[in-house]
């Protein structure tokens, strides 16, 4: 039950659900997630840590960049099930739809040049 509750709690925040939806589309760094959601870097990092601890996302380093992506859920069957189902959920939600429209314009190169 502990692993189930960890996943459910991780997805109990709208910001974390939006992060999951964005990561379905592409790999992202913290600055891109921060920009997309209009939140502080510390808030974005906290959300990412919660999702990582629940087995929903993972990170990998690429030079100076830390990139985030969805896991395959292999370490947690509840995470695997939710990751699979979320691909079909919330696509018609107005907040998610708007976020997905803006996502192609949010690029780390543009953010870091400011």
N, C-alpha and C positions, 0 to 999 in steps of 0.2 A: 504494500500500500504506500510505503514511503516514496518510492520512485514515481508512482502515479500522481501523488499529491504535489511533488516537486514540479512535474510537467504542468499540471493544472494551475498551480500558483504562478508559474512563469508566464502563462498565457492569460492571466487574469488582468493584465494591464493593457489598455488600448495601444500605447506606444510600442510595447513589445510585440503585439500582434502585427502592427504596421511594419516593424523591422522584419518579422518573418515573411510578410508578403513581399517586401522589397527584395529580400535575399532569395526569394523564389525566382526573381527576374535576373539577378546578377550578383556577383561578388562585390562587396563594398567595404570601404574603410570607415573608421570612426568619424572622420570629418565629413564624409558624404552622408552618413546617417544623421549626424548632428544637423547638417544643412537641410536635409529633406524634412526632418521633423521640427526644426526650429527650436532645438533644445540645447542646453549647455553640454560641453564635452564630457563633463563629469556625470551628467545624467545619462548620456548615451552609453558611456562606459559601464555604468551600473546596470543598465538594461541588458547590455551584451553579456556581462558576467552572469547574470541570473539565467539568461537563455543558455549560455554555455554550461553552467552547472546542472541544468535540467537535461542536457544531452541533445538540445535542439539545434545548436550551431557550434561551429568550430572556427578556429582562426589559423592562419598560416602567415609567415613572414615572407616578404618579397622585397629585398633590399631594406630600405627604411620604412616601408609600408607594412602595416598589420592589416590583413584582409580577413573579412568574415564571410562565411558561407554556411548553408544548411548542412547538417550531418545527414547520414543515411539512417540515423536512428538505431544503428546496430547495437549500441550499448544499453538501450532502453526500449522495450517493445511499445511502451505507451508513446514515447517520442516518435518512433517510426510511424505508428498509426496516425498520429496527429499531423505529422509533416505531410504524409500522403493525402490525408483528407483536406488539409488547408489549401491545397492546390485548387480545390474546387469551391472553397468557401469564401464569402465576402467580396467576390469580384464585382458585385453590383452595389456594394456599399459606397455611398457618395464620398466619404473621406478616403477610402482606398482607391477609388476611381480617380479622384483628383491627384492623389499622391503618385499613382502610376503614370499619369499624364506628364507630371513634372520630372519624373525620374530620369529620362534621357538627358535632360539639361544639367543634371547635378553630376559634375565630374571633378575629381580631386585636383586636377591640373588648374581648373578655373578657381577653385576655392583657395588653393595655396598661393596663388598669384596675387591675391588681394593685399 
